Every structure is written in structure tokens, then in C-alpha cells.
């Protein structure tokens, strides 16, 4: 999906999984 730097909501969930 969009880069995590652009989306904070998704970045929080995507970064937590990474």
C-alpha cells in the first residue's frame, strides 16, 4: 500500500508488524 511515511495510521500498524 502507500508508503508508511505518507500514512501515519497505516504506518503505525505496518511498522509494528515489520
Buried (B, 14 or more C-beta within 10 A) or exposed (E): EEEBEEEEEEBEEBEEEE
